[in-house]
Amino acid sequence: MMEFKVLVLLFAFISSSVSQSIRCNYSLRQNTQYMCNLQIQNPDGLNNFTQVEGFHFPGMNNVFVTAILRNTTGSTTRNVPSVLCSQFPHVTYIDLSYLGIEDVDANAFRGCRNLDWLRLYNNRITSLPDNLFMYNRHLNYFDLERNLLTALPENLFANQLALEALDLNNNPIANLPRGIFRNLFNLQFLYLRNLRISAVNPGWFDNLFNLQFLDMADNQITQTIPANAFRGLFSLESIDLAYCNIRTMNAQWFQTMAHLHYVFMHNNFLEHIPSNPFVNSPSINILDFGSNNLAEVSRLAFANMPNLMVLSLENNQISRLRPQWFEEKPNLDSVYLDFNRINSIPVGIFAPLTGLRSMSLWSNRIRTINRNAFGTMQNLWYLDLDDNQINSVDERFLRDAIRLNYFYFYDNVCASAGFFGFANNITNNIRYFDRCIRNFGFVTERTTEAGSNYNFVEGMNPGMHLEVFTQLEARVALTGFNFVWNPMLEIVFNNDTIRIVRNQDTDVAVIPTQRHFRIDAWNYYRITWARQVISVFEANEDFPFIAYTMQDWYPVNFLGLRAQESEAIWTLEPVQLPPPTPGPNSRNKQEV
């Protein structure tokens, strides 16, 4: 019986020895870096190794080893054996990814006084000791992505003045100590993506004067981000706050970021962009606010961005384009406005964008395309107008598209077509827009501007699409075309009712899209009439806001005076819309 017990113990000892092993297969990279390709079997997380096995190159020994790279094939360990740094004291590069590490002892890297680059990516580490890097003053890069950390000690990086890149992505960290980054004066890259942070502490960034890249995407931030949250980030070039549950934007966040190039705030719940949030960041190249709930965007939201190249506002609730958004942006290359509620493109609004190459307005409510909608189109290469309500197109717009390659026009009212190489055969491709071009003869679209005169084409059964934003009541009056104010019909819109005063000489119908008139909000109406003049004006104004006639024997004119209290877009459109003309097949968008 005694002999059997001895055999069992001996077998257990032999099994343990076999399952626990650590060795290096050495290699020389570019004749400069002597590397240990680590093979380790330590499933029990033992730390009693006295020697890393392996055969050195002739003339080499442990002191020449400068890099340790894990060999994931058949390697596993629950900890970081301290023998690595004690046997290779001059190592500067350590990669221990994908090894199943759960525990890191306080002395794990103590012997690696010259450690510069450390990667513990994709392990199972749940915590780190406070003094882990006390002796690693030269640490420049540290990757802890995809572990199970829930918290970090405040003094973890107290001695890491040389640290330039820190990756904490994809850890269940719910909170970070206020002073955890306080000594990282040279930090340039900070990755905090997909943690469980619910609030932003301004103290995190107080001393990060040299930080260039900040990624905080995929955090469910439930508390309002303070106005001074990013006050210390004077050198920041890129900030990512996408998928962060942000509902309110503060214009003060970016005021100290004079070198900012990239801003990503897509997939949040923003409803408004305030005035001048980036006025101190003239170097911005890419601005992404896609997939929010934006309905109101200040006319100065994108002020002072002469270097802007990409503007993304897709998948929002935007119904109106403002000319100020596109002023003084000669380098703007791509604009994405897909999946909004835009129903008109004001004439000339994109004209300042001389470098525009790509414009996407897929799935909006646009009805008319004017010649100057996109300026001279001298560089426009990609245009997506799919799934709108377009019923009229100026032929000159199509003939001006001398460089247009991809042109998507599927699922519109007057035509449904898509083209690859549109500019290569403009004359032939235009025939698919015959009905759109014919309709443009009695459909026109204008935006009111002070001191401007426009000619309106004549048409049958005219209609007006009215959008008005005002703090007072709005009035639409139908009169005889003369210079004596004598309205025969007046329509009053206010917050109490929509009042229509009719007489025997006028045939007018008003169809509101809302049941009531909303003060300080956009209101939408369609007005159709016969043989009359339309004058629109604000209450208590001395002059008509807009006037025109559809009678053949009078000149067709626009007389405008922009009111201080309101902004409006006026559209003439036909009552009956003819069916679309089928067009050619084209490549699927995903293939482009």
C-alpha positions in Angstrom: 0.0 0.0 0.0 2.9 2.3 0.9 4.5 1.7 -2.4 1.3 2.6 -4.2 1.1 6.0 -2.4 4.7 6.7 -3.4 4.0 5.9 -7.0 0.9 8.2 -7.0 3.0 11.1 -5.5 5.8 10.5 -8.0 3.4 10.4 -10.9 1.8 13.7 -9.7 5.2 15.4 -9.5 6.2 14.2 -12.9 2.9 15.4 -14.4 3.3 18.8 -12.8 6.8 19.1 -14.2 5.6 18.2 -17.6 2.7 20.6 -17.6 4.9 23.5 -16.3 7.6 24.6 -18.8 9.1 27.8 -20.2 11.6 28.2 -23.0 12.8 30.5 -25.7 13.4 29.9 -29.4 15.9 32.7 -30.2 16.0 34.7 -33.4 17.7 37.7 -34.8 15.7 40.4 -36.5 17.5 42.5 -39.1 20.8 41.6 -37.3 20.0 44.2 -34.6 17.3 42.8 -32.3 17.9 39.5 -30.5 14.5 38.0 -29.6 13.0 35.4 -27.4 10.0 33.6 -29.0 8.4 32.5 -25.8 6.8 29.1 -25.4 5.2 28.7 -22.0 3.0 26.0 -20.4 1.9 27.3 -17.0 -1.9 26.7 -16.6 -1.7 26.7 -12.8 0.0 30.2 -12.7 3.1 29.0 -10.8 5.9 31.5 -10.3 8.7 29.1 -9.2 10.6 29.1 -12.5 14.4 29.4 -12.0 15.5 29.3 -15.7 14.0 30.0 -19.1 15.3 27.1 -21.2 16.6 27.4 -24.8 19.8 27.5 -26.9 21.4 30.8 -27.7 23.0 31.8 -31.0 26.8 31.5 -31.0 28.3 34.5 -29.2 25.0 35.5 -27.7 23.6 35.2 -24.1 20.8 36.4 -21.9 22.1 40.0 -21.7 21.7 40.4 -25.5 17.9 39.6 -25.5 15.9 42.8 -26.1 12.5 41.5 -27.1 10.1 38.8 -25.8 7.3 37.7 -28.1 4.8 35.1 -27.1 4.2 32.1 -29.3 0.4 31.6 -29.0 0.5 28.0 -30.5 0.1 25.8 -27.4 1.2 28.5 -25.0 -0.8 29.5 -21.9 -0.1 31.0 -18.5 -2.2 32.4 -15.7 0.4 34.9 -14.6 3.6 36.7 -15.7 6.6 34.7 -14.4 9.1 37.1 -12.8 11.9 35.0 -14.3 11.4 36.7 -17.6 12.7 40.1 -16.4 15.3 38.6 -14.0 16.9 36.5 -16.7 16.6 39.1 -19.5 17.4 42.4 -17.7 18.0 44.4 -20.9 14.7 43.6 -22.6 12.8 46.6 -24.0 9.9 44.9 -25.9 7.5 42.4 -24.4 4.3 41.0 -26.0 2.3 38.6 -23.9 -1.0 38.7 -25.7 -3.5 35.9 -26.0 -2.0 33.8 -23.1 -4.9 33.7 -20.7 -3.1 35.8 -18.1 -5.3 36.4 -15.0 -2.9 37.7 -12.4 0.0 40.2 -12.6 2.3 40.2 -9.6 3.8 43.5 -8.3 7.3 42.3 -9.2 6.5 40.9 -12.6 8.3 43.6 -14.5 10.6 44.9 -11.8 13.8 43.5 -13.4 13.0 45.1 -16.8 14.4 48.6 -16.0 14.7 49.5 -19.7 11.2 48.3 -20.7 9.9 50.5 -23.5 7.0 48.6 -25.1 4.5 46.3 -23.2 1.5 44.5 -24.6 -0.9 42.4 -22.5 -3.7 42.4 -25.1 -6.6 40.0 -24.9 -6.0 38.3 -21.6 -8.2 37.9 -18.5 -6.6 40.3 -16.1 -9.0 41.6 -13.5 -6.8 43.9 -11.5 -3.3 45.5 -11.4 -1.2 46.3 -8.3 -0.6 49.9 -7.5 3.2 49.8 -7.8 3.4 47.5 -10.8 5.5 50.0 -12.9 7.5 51.6 -10.1 10.8 50.6 -11.8 9.8 51.0 -15.4 10.4 54.7 -15.9 11.2 54.3 -19.6 7.8 52.7 -20.5 6.6 54.4 -23.8 3.7 52.1 -25.0 1.3 50.0 -22.9 -1.6 48.0 -24.3 -4.2 46.5 -21.9 -7.0 46.2 -24.4 -9.5 43.4 -24.1 -9.0 42.3 -20.5 -11.4 42.1 -17.5 -10.3 45.2 -15.6 -13.1 46.9 -13.6 -10.9 49.5 -11.9 -7.4 50.9 -11.9 -5.3 52.2 -9.0 -4.7 55.9 -9.0 -0.9 55.6 -8.8 -0.5 53.0 -11.5 1.2 55.4 -13.8 2.8 57.7 -11.2 6.3 57.2 -12.6 5.5 56.9 -16.3 6.6 60.4 -17.5 7.8 58.9 -20.8 4.5 57.1 -21.7 3.2 58.2 -25.1 0.5 55.6 -25.9 -1.9 54.0 -23.5 -4.7 51.5 -24.6 -7.4 50.6 -22.2 -10.0 49.8 -24.8 -12.7 47.1 -24.2 -12.4 46.7 -20.4 -15.4 46.8 -18.0 -14.0 49.8 -16.2 -16.8 51.8 -14.7 -14.8 54.7 -13.3 -11.3 56.0 -13.4 -9.6 57.9 -10.5 -9.4 61.6 -11.1 -5.6 61.7 -11.0 -4.8 58.5 -12.8 -3.2 60.3 -15.8 -1.8 63.3 -13.8 1.9 62.6 -14.6 1.5 61.6 -18.2 2.8 64.9 -19.6 4.1 63.2 -22.7 1.1 61.0 -23.5 0.0 61.4 -27.1 -2.5 58.6 -27.7 -5.2 57.6 -25.1 -7.7 54.8 -25.9 -10.8 54.6 -23.6 -13.2 52.9 -26.1 -16.0 50.6 -24.9 -15.5 51.0 -21.1 -18.4 51.4 -18.8 -17.8 55.1 -18.0 -21.0 57.0 -17.3 -19.4 60.4 -16.5 -16.4 62.4 -17.8 -14.1 63.8 -15.1 -12.3 67.0 -16.2 -9.4 66.1 -13.9 -8.5 63.2 -16.2 -7.1 65.6 -18.9 -5.7 68.5 -16.8 -2.1 67.7 -17.5 -2.3 66.0 -20.9 -0.8 68.9 -22.7 0.7 66.8 -25.5 -2.3 64.4 -26.1 -3.0 64.2 -29.8 -5.6 61.4 -30.1 -8.4 60.7 -27.7 -10.9 57.8 -28.3 -13.8 57.6 -25.8 -16.3 56.0 -28.2 -18.8 53.3 -27.1 -19.3 54.6 -23.5 -22.8 55.0 -22.1 -22.3 58.5 -20.7 -25.4 59.3 -18.7 -24.3 62.4 -16.9 -23.9 65.8 -18.7 -20.3 66.3 -19.8 -19.0 69.5 -18.1 -18.2 72.5 -20.2 -14.5 72.3 -19.1 -14.2 68.6 -19.6 -11.5 68.8 -22.2 -9.9 72.1 -21.2 -6.3 70.8 -20.9 -6.1 69.2 -24.4 -4.2 72.0 -26.2 -2.5 69.7 -28.7 -5.4 67.4 -29.5 -5.8 66.5 -33.2 -8.5 63.8 -33.0 -11.4 63.2 -30.6 -13.9 60.3 -30.9 -17.1 60.5 -28.9 -19.3 58.3 -31.1 -21.9 55.9 -29.5 -21.6 57.7 -26.2 -25.3 58.4 -25.5 -24.6 62.1 -25.6 -27.8 64.2 -25.8 -26.5 67.8 -25.3 -23.5 69.4 -26.9 -21.6 72.2 -25.2 -19.8 74.7 -27.5 -17.1 75.1 -24.8 -15.8 71.5 -25.2 -13.5 72.3 -28.1 -12.5 75.9 -27.4 -8.9 75.1 -26.4 -8.3 72.7 -29.3 -6.5 74.9 -31.9 -4.9 71.9 -33.6 -8.0 69.7 -34.0 -8.4 67.8 -37.3 -10.9 65.0 -36.7 -14.2 65.1 -34.7 -16.4 62.0 -34.5 -19.7 62.4 -32.7 -21.9 60.1 -34.8 -24.5 57.7 -33.3 -25.5 59.8 -30.3 -28.8 61.5 -29.4 -27.9 65.1 -30.2 -30.8 67.3 -31.2 -29.0 70.6 -31.7 -25.5 71.9 -32.7 -24.9 75.3 -31.1 -23.2 78.3 -32.7 -19.4 78.4 -33.0 -18.4 75.1 -31.2 -15.3 74.9 -33.5 -14.5 78.5 -34.0 -11.0 78.1 -32.5 -10.3 74.9 -34.5 -9.7 76.1 -38.1 -7.7 72.9 -39.0 -10.6 70.5 -38.8 -10.6 68.1 -41.8 -13.3 65.6 -40.9 -16.5 66.3 -38.9 -19.0 63.5 -38.4 -22.4 64.1 -36.7 -24.2 61.2 -38.5 -26.9 59.2 -36.9 -28.1 61.6 -34.3 -31.5 63.3 -33.8 -30.4 66.6 -35.2 -33.3 68.8 -36.2 -31.9 72.3 -35.5 -28.3 73.1 -36.5 -27.2 76.6 -35.9 -26.3 78.6 -39.0 -22.8 79.2 -37.4 -22.4 75.5 -36.3 -19.6 75.1 -38.8 -18.0 78.5 -38.8 -14.3 79.0 -39.3 -13.5 75.7 -40.9 -11.5 76.6 -44.1 -9.8 73.2 -44.1 -12.9 71.0 -43.7 -12.8 68.1 -46.2 -15.6 65.8 -45.0 -18.9 66.8 -43.4 -21.3 63.9 -42.3 -24.8 64.8 -41.2 -26.6 61.7 -42.5 -29.4 59.9 -40.7 -30.8 62.9 -38.8 -34.0 65.0 -38.7 -32.6 68.0 -40.7 -35.3 69.6 -42.9 -33.5 72.8 -44.0 -30.1 73.6 -45.3 -28.4 76.9 -44.3 -26.0 78.7 -46.7 -23.7 79.6 -43.9 -22.8 75.9 -43.3 -21.0 75.8 -46.7 -19.4 79.3 -46.8 -15.6 79.6 -46.9 -14.9 75.9 -47.3 -12.9 75.6 -50.5 -11.5 72.2 -49.5 -14.7 70.5 -48.7 -14.6 67.3 -50.7 -17.5 65.1 -49.5 -20.9 66.0 -47.9 -23.2 63.3 -46.5 -26.9 64.3 -45.9 -28.6 61.0 -46.5 -31.8 60.0 -44.6 -32.9 63.4 -43.5 -36.0 65.4 -44.2 -34.6 68.0 -46.6 -37.3 69.0 -49.1 -35.5 71.7 -51.1 -32.0 72.7 -52.2 -31.7 76.5 -52.2 -30.2 77.9 -55.4 -26.5 78.3 -55.1 -26.2 76.9 -51.6 -23.3 74.6 -52.6 -21.8 77.0 -55.1 -18.9 78.0 -52.8 -17.8 74.4 -52.7 -15.5 74.5 -55.7 -13.7 71.4 -54.6 -16.8 69.3 -54.0 -16.4 65.7 -55.4 -19.0 63.7 -53.5 -22.5 64.6 -52.5 -25.0 62.2 -51.0 -28.7 63.2 -50.4 -30.2 59.7 -50.5 -33.7 59.4 -49.0 -34.8 62.9 -48.4 -37.9 64.8 -49.6 -36.4 66.9 -52.4 -38.8 67.9 -55.2 -36.8 70.1 -57.6 -33.2 70.2 -58.8 -32.2 73.7 -60.1 -29.2 74.3 -62.4 -27.2 76.1 -59.7 -28.1 73.7 -56.9 -24.5 72.4 -56.8 -22.6 75.4 -58.1 -20.6 74.9 -61.3 -20.2 71.1 -60.7 -16.7 71.4 -62.1 -15.4 68.6 -59.8 -18.5 66.7 -58.8 -17.8 63.0 -59.3 -20.4 61.2 -57.1 -24.0 62.3 -56.6 -26.7 60.3 -54.9 -30.3 61.5 -55.2 -32.0 58.1 -54.8 -35.4 57.8 -53.0 -36.5 61.5 -53.0 -39.6 63.1 -54.4 -38.0 64.8 -57.4 -40.4 65.7 -60.1 -38.5 68.3 -62.0 -34.9 68.8 -63.1 -33.3 71.8 -64.9 -31.7 70.4 -68.1 -28.8 72.7 -67.7 -28.0 71.0 -64.4 -27.5 67.7 -66.2 -25.5 69.3 -69.0 -23.2 71.0 -66.5 -22.2 67.6 -65.0 -19.1 67.2 -67.1 -17.2 65.1 -64.5 -20.1 63.2 -62.9 -19.3 59.5 -62.8 -21.6 57.8 -60.3 -25.1 59.3 -60.5 -28.0 57.7 -58.5 -31.5 58.8 -59.2 -33.6 55.7 -58.4 -37.1 55.9 -56.9 -37.9 59.5 -57.7 -41.2 60.8 -59.1 -40.3 61.8 -62.7 -37.6 59.2 -63.3 -35.8 56.2 -61.8 -32.3 55.6 -63.1 -28.7 55.0 -62.1 -25.5 55.7 -64.0 -21.9 54.7 -64.0 -19.9 57.0 -66.2 -22.7 59.5 -66.6 -20.5 62.3 -68.0 -19.1 60.0 -70.7 -22.4 60.1 -72.5 -24.4 63.0 -71.2 -26.4 63.5 -74.4 -27.8 60.0 -74.4 -28.3 59.8 -70.7 -30.3 63.0 -70.5 -33.2 61.2 -72.4 -34.1 59.3 -69.3 -35.0 62.7 -67.7 -37.4 63.9 -70.4 -40.3 64.1 -68.1 -38.3 65.7 -65.3 -37.1 68.4 -67.8 -40.6 69.0 -69.1 -41.9 69.4 -65.6 -39.3 72.0 -64.8 -41.1 74.3 -67.3 -43.8 74.9 -64.7 -41.9 74.1 -61.5 -39.4 76.4 -59.9 -38.0 76.8 -56.5 -36.5 79.8 -54.8 -35.3 81.0 -51.4 -36.1 84.5 -50.4 -33.2 86.9 -50.1 -33.2 90.6 -49.3 -32.7 92.9 -52.3 -32.9 90.2 -55.0 -35.1 89.9 -58.1 -36.1 86.6 -59.6 -38.2 85.7 -62.7 -40.8 83.0 -62.2 -41.9 80.8 -65.0 -45.6 80.5 -65.8 -47.5 77.3 -65.1 -50.9 75.7 -64.8 -52.6 75.0 -61.5 -49.8 76.5 -59.4 -49.1 75.7 -55.8 -46.8 76.9 -53.1 -44.9 75.0 -50.5 -44.5 77.2 -47.4 -42.1 76.7 -44.6 -42.0 79.4 -41.9 -40.1 79.8 -38.7 -41.2 82.8 -36.7 -41.8 84.2 -33.2 -44.9 86.1 -34.4 -47.9 85.1 -36.5 -47.4 84.7 -40.3 -49.7 86.1 -42.9 -50.2 85.0 -46.5 -52.4 87.4 -48.6 -53.7 86.9 -52.1 -54.3 90.2 -53.9 -54.7 91.7 -57.3 -51.3 92.5 -58.9 -51.0 96.2 -58.2 -48.9 98.4 -56.0 -51.8 99.4 -53.7 -52.2 97.0 -50.8 -55.7 95.7 -51.1 -55.9 92.0 -50.1 -58.8 90.0 -51.4 -57.9 87.0 -49.3 -55.7 86.7 -46.2 -54.5 83.6 -44.4 -53.2 84.1 -40.9 -51.1 81.5 -39.1 -50.6 81.8 -35.4 -50.5 79.6 -32.3 -54.3 79.7 -31.8 -55.7 79.0 -35.2 -55.3 79.0 -39.0 -57.8 81.7 -40.2 -58.7 82.0 -43.8 -60.8 85.0 -45.0 -62.3 84.2 -48.4 -64.2 86.2 -51.0 -66.0 85.3 -54.3 -63.0 86.2 -56.5 -60.5 83.8 -55.0 -60.1 80.0 -55.1 -57.5 78.9 -52.5 -56.9 75.8 -50.4 -54.5 75.5 -47.5 -53.3 72.1 -46.4 -51.3 72.2 -43.1 -49.0 69.3 -42.2 -49.5 70.2 -38.5 -52.7 70.7 -36.6 -51.6 74.0 -35.2 -49.1 76.7 -35.7 -46.0 76.3 -33.6 -44.1 79.3 -32.4 -40.2 79.1 -32.7 -40.5 76.0 -34.9 -40.7 75.2 -38.5 -44.3 75.0 -39.8 -45.2 73.4 -43.2 -48.1 74.2 -45.5 -49.2 73.7 -49.1 -51.2 76.5 -50.7 -52.9 76.1 -54.1 -54.7 78.8 -55.9 -56.0 80.1 -59.3 -55.3 83.3 -61.2 -54.1 85.4 -58.3 -51.0 87.1 -56.9 -49.4 85.8 -53.7 -47.9 88.2 -51.2 -46.5 86.9 -48.0 -45.6 89.2 -45.2 -45.1 89.4 -41.4 -47.5 91.1 -39.0 -46.9 94.8 -38.7 -44.6 95.0 -41.7 -44.8 97.9 -44.1 -43.7 96.0 -47.3 -44.7 92.7 -48.8 -42.4 89.8 -48.0 -42.8 88.1 -51.4 -45.1 88.7 -54.4 -45.6 87.1 -57.7 -48.4 86.4 -60.2 -49.3 83.6 -62.5 -51.4 85.7 -64.9 -50.2 85.8 -68.4 -50.7 89.5 -69.0 -48.5 90.7 -66.2 -44.7 90.4 -65.8 -43.8 87.6 -63.4 -41.8 89.2 -60.6 -40.4 88.6 -57.2 -40.5 91.5 -54.7 -38.8 90.6 -51.4 -38.0 92.0 -48.0 -36.5 89.6 -45.5 -38.2 90.0 -42.1 -36.2 90.1 -38.9 -38.7 87.8 -37.2 -38.9 84.9 -39.6 -37.1 82.8 -42.1 -38.9 81.1 -44.9 -38.5 78.9 -48.0 -41.1 79.2 -50.8 -41.7 76.6 -53.5 -43.9 76.6 -56.6 -44.9 73.1 -57.5 -47.5 71.3 -59.7 -50.6 69.8 -58.2 -50.6 66.6 -60.3 -47.4 64.6 -60.5 -46.9 62.4 -63.6 -45.5 58.9 -63.3 -41.7 58.3 -63.5 -39.9 57.2 -66.6 -38.0 53.9 -66.2 -34.3 54.2 -66.5 -31.2 52.0 -67.1 -29.8 49.6 -64.6 -26.6 50.5 -62.8 -24.2 49.0 -60.3 -25.4 48.4 -56.8 -24.1 51.1 -54.5 -22.3 48.6 -52.3 -20.2 47.7 -55.3 -19.0 51.2 -55.9 
